[in-house]
Amino acid sequence: MKKYVLTAAIALLSSPAWAADPIDVPEMDAGVGFAAIALLVGAAAIIRERSKRK
């Protein structure tokens, strides 16, 4: 029961409805998006190779 109460309290405290001012989200360039995808694919490949060795 304590877990559910704490989860509900955190959800209420971190709710966007409680935000006083809207937060500006910066636009992302296409190059940054491709770099992020390449980084994730590279990390997945490294993890896959390390798990194959065992």
C-alpha distance matrix in Angstrom:
0.0 3.8 5.3 5.3 6.5 8.8 10.0 10.9 12.5 14.5 15.5 16.9 18.6 20.2 21.3 25.0 25.3 24.9 27.8 30.9 33.5 33.7 33.8 37.0 36.5 39.6 41.4 41.6 45.0 45.6 46.7 43.4 41.6 43.9 43.5 39.7 40.0 42.7 40.5 37.6 40.1 41.7 38.5 37.6 41.1 40.9 37.6 39.1 42.3 40.6 38.5 41.8 43.4 41.1
3.8 0.0 3.8 5.5 5.2 6.2 8.5 10.0 10.6 12.3 14.2 15.4 16.5 18.3 19.9 23.7 24.1 23.2 26.0 29.0 31.6 32.0 31.9 35.2 34.9 37.9 40.0 40.2 43.6 44.4 45.3 41.9 40.4 42.8 42.1 38.4 39.0 41.5 39.1 36.5 39.2 40.6 37.3 36.7 40.3 39.8 36.6 38.5 41.5 39.6 37.8 41.3 42.7 40.5
5.3 3.8 0.0 3.8 5.5 5.3 6.1 8.6 9.9 10.7 12.2 14.3 15.4 16.5 18.1 21.8 22.7 22.2 24.7 27.9 30.2 30.2 29.8 32.9 32.3 35.2 37.0 37.1 40.4 41.1 42.0 38.6 36.9 39.3 38.6 34.8 35.4 37.9 35.6 32.8 35.5 36.9 33.7 33.0 36.6 36.2 33.1 34.9 38.0 36.2 34.4 37.8 39.4 37.3
5.3 5.5 3.8 0.0 3.8 5.5 5.0 6.1 8.5 9.9 10.5 12.3 14.2 15.4 16.3 20.0 20.5 20.4 23.1 26.4 28.8 28.6 28.7 31.8 31.3 34.4 36.2 36.4 39.9 40.5 41.7 38.5 36.7 39.1 38.8 35.1 35.4 38.3 36.2 33.4 36.0 37.8 34.7 33.9 37.6 37.6 34.5 36.1 39.4 38.0 36.1 39.4 41.3 39.4
6.5 5.2 5.5 3.8 0.0 3.8 5.4 5.2 6.1 8.7 9.9 10.6 12.3 14.3 15.3 19.1 19.2 18.6 21.5 24.5 27.2 27.6 27.9 31.2 31.1 34.4 36.5 37.1 40.6 41.6 42.8 39.5 37.9 40.6 40.2 36.5 37.2 40.0 37.9 35.3 38.2 39.8 36.8 36.3 40.0 39.9 36.9 38.8 42.0 40.5 38.8 42.3 44.0 42.1
8.8 6.2 5.3 5.5 3.8 0.0 3.8 5.4 5.0 6.1 8.5 9.9 10.5 12.1 14.0 17.8 18.5 17.5 20.0 23.1 25.6 25.9 25.8 29.1 28.9 32.0 34.2 34.7 38.2 39.3 40.3 36.8 35.5 38.2 37.5 33.8 34.7 37.4 35.1 32.7 35.7 37.1 34.0 33.8 37.5 37.2 34.3 36.5 39.5 37.9 36.5 40.0 41.6 39.8
10.0 8.5 6.1 5.0 5.4 3.8 0.0 3.8 5.5 5.2 6.1 8.7 10.0 10.6 12.0 15.7 16.7 16.4 18.8 22.2 24.3 24.2 23.9 27.0 26.6 29.7 31.6 31.9 35.4 36.3 37.5 34.2 32.5 35.2 34.8 31.0 31.8 34.6 32.5 29.9 32.8 34.5 31.6 31.2 34.9 34.9 32.1 34.0 37.3 35.9 34.4 37.9 39.7 38.1
10.9 10.0 8.6 6.1 5.2 5.4 3.8 0.0 3.8 5.5 5.0 6.2 8.6 10.0 10.4 14.2 14.4 14.3 17.2 20.4 22.8 22.9 23.2 26.5 26.4 29.8 31.8 32.5 36.1 37.2 38.6 35.4 33.7 36.6 36.5 32.8 33.6 36.6 34.7 32.2 35.1 37.0 34.3 33.9 37.6 37.8 35.2 37.0 40.3 39.1 37.7 41.1 43.0 41.5
12.5 10.6 9.9 8.5 6.1 5.0 5.5 3.8 0.0 3.8 5.4 5.2 6.1 8.6 9.9 13.7 13.8 12.7 15.5 18.5 21.2 21.8 22.1 25.6 25.9 29.3 31.6 32.6 36.2 37.6 38.9 35.5 34.3 37.3 36.8 33.2 34.4 37.4 35.2 33.0 36.2 37.9 35.0 35.0 38.8 38.7 36.2 38.3 41.5 40.1 39.0 42.5 44.2 42.8
14.5 12.3 10.7 9.9 8.7 6.1 5.2 5.5 3.8 0.0 3.8 5.4 5.1 6.0 8.3 11.9 13.1 12.0 14.1 17.4 19.6 19.9 19.7 23.0 23.0 26.2 28.5 29.2 32.9 34.3 35.4 32.0 30.8 33.8 33.2 29.6 30.9 33.8 31.6 29.5 32.7 34.3 31.5 31.6 35.4 35.2 32.9 35.2 38.3 36.9 36.0 39.5 41.2 39.9
15.5 14.2 12.2 10.5 9.9 8.5 6.1 5.0 5.4 3.8 0.0 3.8 5.6 5.4 5.9 9.6 10.7 10.7 12.9 16.5 18.5 18.2 18.3 21.5 21.4 24.8 26.9 27.7 31.4 32.6 34.1 30.9 29.4 32.4 32.3 28.7 29.7 32.9 31.0 28.8 31.9 33.8 31.3 31.2 35.0 35.2 32.9 34.9 38.2 37.2 36.2 39.5 41.6 40.5
16.9 15.4 14.3 12.3 10.6 9.9 8.7 6.2 5.2 5.4 3.8 0.0 3.8 5.6 5.2 8.8 8.7 8.1 11.1 14.3 16.8 17.2 17.9 21.5 22.0 25.5 27.8 29.2 32.9 34.4 36.1 32.9 31.6 34.8 34.7 31.3 32.5 35.7 33.9 31.9 35.1 37.0 34.5 34.6 38.4 38.7 36.5 38.6 41.8 40.8 39.9 43.2 45.2 44.2
18.6 16.5 15.4 14.2 12.3 10.5 10.0 8.6 6.1 5.1 5.6 3.8 0.0 3.8 5.6 8.7 9.3 7.3 9.6 12.6 15.2 16.0 16.4 20.0 20.7 24.1 26.8 28.1 31.9 33.7 35.1 31.7 30.8 34.1 33.7 30.3 31.9 34.9 32.9 31.2 34.6 36.2 33.7 34.1 37.9 37.9 35.9 38.2 41.3 40.2 39.5 43.0 44.7 43.7
20.2 18.3 16.5 15.4 14.3 12.1 10.6 10.0 8.6 6.0 5.4 5.6 3.8 0.0 3.8 6.4 8.5 7.4 8.6 12.1 13.9 13.9 13.7 17.1 17.4 20.8 23.3 24.5 28.2 29.9 31.3 28.0 27.0 30.3 29.9 26.6 28.2 31.3 29.3 27.6 31.1 32.7 30.4 30.9 34.6 34.7 32.9 35.2 38.3 37.4 36.9 40.3 42.1 41.3
21.3 19.9 18.1 16.3 15.3 14.0 12.0 10.4 9.9 8.3 5.9 5.2 5.6 3.8 0.0 3.8 5.3 5.7 7.5 11.1 12.8 12.4 13.0 16.4 16.9 20.5 22.8 24.3 28.0 29.7 31.5 28.4 27.2 30.6 30.7 27.4 28.7 32.1 30.5 28.7 32.0 34.0 31.9 32.2 35.9 36.4 34.6 36.7 39.9 39.3 38.6 41.9 43.9 43.3
25.0 23.7 21.8 20.0 19.1 17.8 15.7 14.2 13.7 11.9 9.6 8.8 8.7 6.4 3.8 0.0 3.8 5.3 5.2 8.8 9.7 8.8 9.7 13.0 13.8 17.5 19.8 21.7 25.5 27.3 29.3 26.4 25.3 28.9 29.2 26.1 27.7 31.0 29.8 28.3 31.5 33.6 31.9 32.3 36.0 36.6 35.2 37.2 40.4 40.0 39.6 42.7 44.9 44.5
25.3 24.1 22.7 20.5 19.2 18.5 16.7 14.4 13.8 13.1 10.7 8.7 9.3 8.5 5.3 3.8 0.0 3.8 5.5 8.2 9.9 9.8 11.9 15.3 16.6 20.4 22.6 24.8 28.5 30.4 32.6 29.9 28.7 32.3 32.8 29.8 31.2 34.7 33.5 32.0 35.1 37.3 35.6 35.9 39.6 40.3 38.8 40.8 44.0 43.6 43.1 46.2 48.4 47.9
24.9 23.2 22.2 20.4 18.6 17.5 16.4 14.3 12.7 12.0 10.7 8.1 7.3 7.4 5.7 5.3 3.8 0.0 3.8 6.3 9.1 10.3 12.1 15.8 17.5 21.1 23.8 26.0 29.8 32.0 33.9 30.8 30.1 33.7 33.7 30.8 32.5 35.8 34.3 32.9 36.3 38.2 36.2 36.9 40.5 40.9 39.4 41.7 44.7 44.1 43.7 47.0 48.9 48.4
27.8 26.0 24.7 23.1 21.5 20.0 18.8 17.2 15.5 14.1 12.9 11.1 9.6 8.6 7.5 5.2 5.5 3.8 0.0 3.8 5.7 6.9 8.5 12.3 14.3 17.8 20.7 23.1 26.8 29.2 31.0 28.1 27.7 31.4 31.3 28.6 30.6 33.8 32.3 31.3 34.8 36.5 34.8 35.7 39.2 39.6 38.4 40.8 43.7 43.2 43.1 46.3 48.2 47.9
30.9 29.0 27.9 26.4 24.5 23.1 22.2 20.4 18.5 17.4 16.5 14.3 12.6 12.1 11.1 8.8 8.2 6.3 3.8 0.0 3.8 6.9 9.2 12.6 15.4 18.7 21.7 24.5 28.1 30.8 32.6 29.8 29.7 33.5 33.4 30.9 33.2 36.2 34.8 34.1 37.6 39.2 37.7 38.8 42.3 42.6 41.6 44.0 46.8 46.3 46.4 49.6 51.4 51.3
33.5 31.6 30.2 28.8 27.2 25.6 24.3 22.8 21.2 19.6 18.5 16.8 15.2 13.9 12.8 9.7 9.9 9.1 5.7 3.8 0.0 3.8 6.3 9.2 12.4 15.5 18.5 21.5 24.9 27.8 29.7 27.1 27.1 30.9 30.9 28.8 31.1 34.1 32.9 32.5 35.9 37.5 36.3 37.5 40.9 41.3 40.6 43.0 45.7 45.4 45.7 48.8 50.6 50.8
33.7 32.0 30.2 28.6 27.6 25.9 24.2 22.9 21.8 19.9 18.2 17.2 16.0 13.9 12.4 8.8 9.8 10.3 6.9 6.9 3.8 0.0 3.8 6.4 9.3 12.6 15.3 18.3 21.8 24.5 26.6 24.1 23.9 27.7 28.0 25.9 28.0 31.1 30.2 29.8 33.0 34.8 33.8 34.9 38.2 38.9 38.3 40.5 43.2 43.2 43.5 46.4 48.4 48.7
33.8 31.9 29.8 28.7 27.9 25.8 23.9 23.2 22.1 19.7 18.3 17.9 16.4 13.7 13.0 9.7 11.9 12.1 8.5 9.2 6.3 3.8 0.0 3.8 6.3 9.5 12.6 15.3 18.9 21.7 23.5 20.8 20.9 24.6 24.7 22.5 24.9 27.9 26.9 26.6 29.9 31.5 30.5 31.8 35.0 35.6 35.2 37.5 40.1 40.1 40.5 43.5 45.3 45.7
37.0 35.2 32.9 31.8 31.2 29.1 27.0 26.5 25.6 23.0 21.5 21.5 20.0 17.1 16.4 13.0 15.3 15.8 12.3 12.6 9.2 6.4 3.8 0.0 3.8 6.3 9.4 12.4 15.8 18.8 20.7 18.3 18.6 22.4 22.6 20.9 23.4 26.2 25.5 25.6 28.8 30.4 29.8 31.2 34.2 34.9 34.8 37.1 39.5 39.8 40.5 43.2 45.1 45.8
36.5 34.9 32.3 31.3 31.1 28.9 26.6 26.4 25.9 23.0 21.4 22.0 20.7 17.4 16.9 13.8 16.6 17.5 14.3 15.4 12.4 9.3 6.3 3.8 0.0 3.8 6.5 9.1 12.7 15.4 17.3 14.9 14.9 18.7 19.0 17.3 19.6 22.5 22.0 22.0 25.1 26.8 26.3 27.7 30.6 31.5 31.5 33.6 36.1 36.5 37.2 39.8 41.7 42.6
39.6 37.9 35.2 34.4 34.4 32.0 29.7 29.8 29.3 26.2 24.8 25.5 24.1 20.8 20.5 17.5 20.4 21.1 17.8 18.7 15.5 12.6 9.5 6.3 3.8 0.0 3.8 6.4 9.6 12.8 14.4 12.2 13.0 16.6 16.8 15.7 18.3 20.8 20.5 21.1 24.0 25.5 25.4 27.1 29.7 30.5 31.0 33.1 35.3 35.8 36.9 39.3 41.1 42.3
41.4 40.0 37.0 36.2 36.5 34.2 31.6 31.8 31.6 28.5 26.9 27.8 26.8 23.3 22.8 19.8 22.6 23.8 20.7 21.7 18.5 15.3 12.6 9.4 6.5 3.8 0.0 3.8 6.6 9.6 11.8 10.3 10.7 14.2 15.0 14.4 16.5 19.1 19.4 20.1 22.5 24.2 24.7 26.1 28.5 29.7 30.4 32.2 34.3 35.3 36.3 38.4 40.5 41.8
41.6 40.2 37.1 36.4 37.1 34.7 31.9 32.5 32.6 29.2 27.7 29.2 28.1 24.5 24.3 21.7 24.8 26.0 23.1 24.5 21.5 18.3 15.3 12.4 9.1 6.4 3.8 0.0 3.8 6.5 8.3 6.6 7.1 10.5 11.3 10.8 13.0 15.4 15.8 16.8 19.1 20.6 21.3 22.8 25.0 26.3 27.2 28.9 30.9 32.0 33.1 35.1 37.1 38.7
45.0 43.6 40.4 39.9 40.6 38.2 35.4 36.1 36.2 32.9 31.4 32.9 31.9 28.2 28.0 25.5 28.5 29.8 26.8 28.1 24.9 21.8 18.9 15.8 12.7 9.6 6.6 3.8 0.0 3.8 5.4 5.3 6.6 9.0 10.1 10.9 12.8 14.5 15.6 17.1 18.8 20.2 21.5 23.1 24.7 26.1 27.5 29.0 30.7 32.1 33.5 35.2 37.1 39.0
45.6 44.4 41.1 40.5 41.6 39.3 36.3 37.2 37.6 34.3 32.6 34.4 33.7 29.9 29.7 27.3 30.4 32.0 29.2 30.8 27.8 24.5 21.7 18.8 15.4 12.8 9.6 6.5 3.8 0.0 3.8 5.4 5.1 6.3 8.7 9.9 10.8 12.4 14.3 15.6 16.6 18.3 20.1 21.3 22.6 24.5 26.0 27.0 28.7 30.5 31.8 33.1 35.3 37.3
46.7 45.3 42.0 41.7 42.8 40.3 37.5 38.6 38.9 35.4 34.1 36.1 35.1 31.3 31.5 29.3 32.6 33.9 31.0 32.6 29.7 26.6 23.5 20.7 17.3 14.4 11.8 8.3 5.4 3.8 0.0 3.8 5.4 5.1 6.1 8.6 9.9 10.5 12.2 14.3 15.3 16.2 18.2 19.9 20.9 22.4 24.3 25.6 26.8 28.5 30.2 31.5 33.3 35.5
43.4 41.9 38.6 38.5 39.5 36.8 34.2 35.4 35.5 32.0 30.9 32.9 31.7 28.0 28.4 26.4 29.9 30.8 28.1 29.8 27.1 24.1 20.8 18.3 14.9 12.2 10.3 6.6 5.3 5.4 3.8 0.0 3.8 5.5 5.0 6.1 8.7 9.8 10.4 12.4 14.2 15.1 16.4 18.4 19.9 21.0 22.6 24.2 25.7 27.0 28.6 30.3 32.0 34.0
41.6 40.4 36.9 36.7 37.9 35.5 32.5 33.7 34.3 30.8 29.4 31.6 30.8 27.0 27.2 25.3 28.7 30.1 27.7 29.7 27.1 23.9 20.9 18.6 14.9 13.0 10.7 7.1 6.6 5.1 5.4 3.8 0.0 3.8 5.4 5.1 6.3 8.6 9.9 10.8 12.4 14.2 15.4 16.7 18.4 20.1 21.3 22.6 24.5 26.0 27.2 28.8 30.9 32.7
43.9 42.8 39.3 39.1 40.6 38.2 35.2 36.6 37.3 33.8 32.4 34.8 34.1 30.3 30.6 28.9 32.3 33.7 31.4 33.5 30.9 27.7 24.6 22.4 18.7 16.6 14.2 10.5 9.0 6.3 5.1 5.5 3.8 0.0 3.8 5.4 5.1 6.1 8.5 9.9 10.5 12.1 14.2 15.3 16.3 18.3 20.0 20.9 22.4 24.3 25.7 26.9 29.0 31.1
43.5 42.1 38.6 38.8 40.2 37.5 34.8 36.5 36.8 33.2 32.3 34.7 33.7 29.9 30.7 29.2 32.8 33.7 31.3 33.4 30.9 28.0 24.7 22.6 19.0 16.8 15.0 11.3 10.1 8.7 6.1 5.0 5.4 3.8 0.0 3.8 5.5 5.0 6.1 8.6 9.8 10.3 12.2 14.2 15.2 16.4 18.3 19.8 21.0 22.5 24.3 25.7 27.4 29.5
39.7 38.4 34.8 35.1 36.5 33.8 31.0 32.8 33.2 29.6 28.7 31.3 30.3 26.6 27.4 26.1 29.8 30.8 28.6 30.9 28.8 25.9 22.5 20.9 17.3 15.7 14.4 10.8 10.9 9.9 8.6 6.1 5.1 5.4 3.8 0.0 3.8 5.4 5.1 6.3 8.7 9.8 10.6 12.4 14.3 15.4 16.6 18.3 20.1 21.3 22.6 24.5 26.3 28.1
40.0 39.0 35.4 35.4 37.2 34.7 31.8 33.6 34.4 30.9 29.7 32.5 31.9 28.2 28.7 27.7 31.2 32.5 30.6 33.2 31.1 28.0 24.9 23.4 19.6 18.3 16.5 13.0 12.8 10.8 9.9 8.7 6.3 5.1 5.5 3.8 0.0 3.8 5.4 5.1 6.1 8.5 9.9 10.6 12.3 14.3 15.4 16.4 18.4 20.1 21.1 22.6 24.8 26.7
42.7 41.5 37.9 38.3 40.0 37.4 34.6 36.6 37.4 33.8 32.9 35.7 34.9 31.3 32.1 31.0 34.7 35.8 33.8 36.2 34.1 31.1 27.9 26.2 22.5 20.8 19.1 15.4 14.5 12.4 10.5 9.8 8.6 6.1 5.0 5.4 3.8 0.0 3.8 5.5 5.1 6.0 8.5 9.8 10.4 12.2 14.2 15.1 16.4 18.3 19.9 21.0 23.0 25.2
40.5 39.1 35.6 36.2 37.9 35.1 32.5 34.7 35.2 31.6 31.0 33.9 32.9 29.3 30.5 29.8 33.5 34.3 32.3 34.8 32.9 30.2 26.9 25.5 22.0 20.5 19.4 15.8 15.6 14.3 12.2 10.4 9.9 8.5 6.1 5.1 5.4 3.8 0.0 3.8 5.5 5.1 6.1 8.6 9.9 10.6 12.3 14.1 15.4 16.6 18.4 20.1 21.6 23.6
37.6 36.5 32.8 33.4 35.3 32.7 29.9 32.2 33.0 29.5 28.8 31.9 31.2 27.6 28.7 28.3 32.0 32.9 31.3 34.1 32.5 29.8 26.6 25.6 22.0 21.1 20.1 16.8 17.1 15.6 14.3 12.4 10.8 9.9 8.6 6.3 5.1 5.5 3.8 0.0 3.8 5.4 5.1 6.1 8.6 9.9 10.6 12.2 14.3 15.4 16.5 18.4 20.4 22.0
40.1 39.2 35.5 36.0 38.2 35.7 32.8 35.1 36.2 32.7 31.9 35.1 34.6 31.1 32.0 31.5 35.1 36.3 34.8 37.6 35.9 33.0 29.9 28.8 25.1 24.0 22.5 19.1 18.8 16.6 15.3 14.2 12.4 10.5 9.8 8.7 6.1 5.1 5.5 3.8 0.0 3.8 5.5 5.1 6.2 8.7 9.9 10.4 12.3 14.3 15.3 16.5 18.8 20.8
41.7 40.6 36.9 37.8 39.8 37.1 34.5 37.0 37.9 34.3 33.8 37.0 36.2 32.7 34.0 33.6 37.3 38.2 36.5 39.2 37.5 34.8 31.5 30.4 26.8 25.5 24.2 20.6 20.2 18.3 16.2 15.1 14.2 12.1 10.3 9.8 8.5 6.0 5.1 5.4 3.8 0.0 3.8 5.4 5.1 6.2 8.7 9.8 10.6 12.4 14.3 15.4 17.1 19.4
38.5 37.3 33.7 34.7 36.8 34.0 31.6 34.3 35.0 31.5 31.3 34.5 33.7 30.4 31.9 31.9 35.6 36.2 34.8 37.7 36.3 33.8 30.5 29.8 26.3 25.4 24.7 21.3 21.5 20.1 18.2 16.4 15.4 14.2 12.2 10.6 9.9 8.5 6.1 5.1 5.5 3.8 0.0 3.8 5.4 5.1 6.2 8.6 10.0 10.7 12.3 14.4 15.9 17.6
37.6 36.7 33.0 33.9 36.3 33.8 31.2 33.9 35.0 31.6 31.2 34.6 34.1 30.9 32.2 32.3 35.9 36.9 35.7 38.8 37.5 34.9 31.8 31.2 27.7 27.1 26.1 22.8 23.1 21.3 19.9 18.4 16.7 15.3 14.2 12.4 10.6 9.8 8.6 6.1 5.1 5.4 3.8 0.0 3.8 5.5 5.1 6.1 8.6 10.0 10.5 12.3 14.6 16.2
41.1 40.3 36.6 37.6 40.0 37.5 34.9 37.6 38.8 35.4 35.0 38.4 37.9 34.6 35.9 36.0 39.6 40.5 39.2 42.3 40.9 38.2 35.0 34.2 30.6 29.7 28.5 25.0 24.7 22.6 20.9 19.9 18.4 16.3 15.2 14.3 12.3 10.4 9.9 8.6 6.2 5.1 5.4 3.8 0.0 3.8 5.5 5.0 6.2 8.6 9.9 10.6 12.7 15.0
40.9 39.8 36.2 37.6 39.9 37.2 34.9 37.8 38.7 35.2 35.2 38.7 37.9 34.7 36.4 36.6 40.3 40.9 39.6 42.6 41.3 38.9 35.6 34.9 31.5 30.5 29.7 26.3 26.1 24.5 22.4 21.0 20.1 18.3 16.4 15.4 14.3 12.2 10.6 9.9 8.7 6.2 5.1 5.5 3.8 0.0 3.8 5.4 5.2 6.2 8.6 10.0 11.1 13.3
37.6 36.6 33.1 34.5 36.9 34.3 32.1 35.2 36.2 32.9 32.9 36.5 35.9 32.9 34.6 35.2 38.8 39.4 38.4 41.6 40.6 38.3 35.2 34.8 31.5 31.0 30.4 27.2 27.5 26.0 24.3 22.6 21.3 20.0 18.3 16.6 15.4 14.2 12.3 10.6 9.9 8.7 6.2 5.1 5.5 3.8 0.0 3.8 5.5 5.2 6.2 8.7 10.3 11.5
39.1 38.5 34.9 36.1 38.8 36.5 34.0 37.0 38.3 35.2 34.9 38.6 38.2 35.2 36.7 37.2 40.8 41.7 40.8 44.0 43.0 40.5 37.5 37.1 33.6 33.1 32.2 28.9 29.0 27.0 25.6 24.2 22.6 20.9 19.8 18.3 16.4 15.1 14.1 12.2 10.4 9.8 8.6 6.1 5.0 5.4 3.8 0.0 3.8 5.5 5.2 6.3 9.0 10.6
42.3 41.5 38.0 39.4 42.0 39.5 37.3 40.3 41.5 38.3 38.2 41.8 41.3 38.3 39.9 40.4 44.0 44.7 43.7 46.8 45.7 43.2 40.1 39.5 36.1 35.3 34.3 30.9 30.7 28.7 26.8 25.7 24.5 22.4 21.0 20.1 18.4 16.4 15.4 14.3 12.3 10.6 10.0 8.6 6.2 5.2 5.5 3.8 0.0 3.8 5.4 5.1 6.6 9.4
40.6 39.6 36.2 38.0 40.5 37.9 35.9 39.1 40.1 36.9 37.2 40.8 40.2 37.4 39.3 40.0 43.6 44.1 43.2 46.3 45.4 43.2 40.1 39.8 36.5 35.8 35.3 32.0 32.1 30.5 28.5 27.0 26.0 24.3 22.5 21.3 20.1 18.3 16.6 15.4 14.3 12.4 10.7 10.0 8.6 6.2 5.2 5.5 3.8 0.0 3.8 5.5 5.4 7.2
38.5 37.8 34.4 36.1 38.8 36.5 34.4 37.7 39.0 36.0 36.2 39.9 39.5 36.9 38.6 39.6 43.1 43.7 43.1 46.4 45.7 43.5 40.5 40.5 37.2 36.9 36.3 33.1 33.5 31.8 30.2 28.6 27.2 25.7 24.3 22.6 21.1 19.9 18.4 16.5 15.3 14.3 12.3 10.5 9.9 8.6 6.2 5.2 5.4 3.8 0.0 3.8 5.5 5.7
41.8 41.3 37.8 39.4 42.3 40.0 37.9 41.1 42.5 39.5 39.5 43.2 43.0 40.3 41.9 42.7 46.2 47.0 46.3 49.6 48.8 46.4 43.5 43.2 39.8 39.3 38.4 35.1 35.2 33.1 31.5 30.3 28.8 26.9 25.7 24.5 22.6 21.0 20.1 18.4 16.5 15.4 14.4 12.3 10.6 10.0 8.7 6.3 5.1 5.5 3.8 0.0 3.8 5.6
43.4 42.7 39.4 41.3 44.0 41.6 39.7 43.0 44.2 41.2 41.6 45.2 44.7 42.1 43.9 44.9 48.4 48.9 48.2 51.4 50.6 48.4 45.3 45.1 41.7 41.1 40.5 37.1 37.1 35.3 33.3 32.0 30.9 29.0 27.4 26.3 24.8 23.0 21.6 20.4 18.8 17.1 15.9 14.6 12.7 11.1 10.3 9.0 6.6 5.4 5.5 3.8 0.0 3.8
41.1 40.5 37.3 39.4 42.1 39.8 38.1 41.5 42.8 39.9 40.5 44.2 43.7 41.3 43.3 44.5 47.9 48.4 47.9 51.3 50.8 48.7 45.7 45.8 42.6 42.3 41.8 38.7 39.0 37.3 35.5 34.0 32.7 31.1 29.5 28.1 26.7 25.2 23.6 22.0 20.8 19.4 17.6 16.2 15.0 13.3 11.5 10.6 9.4 7.2 5.7 5.6 3.8 0.0
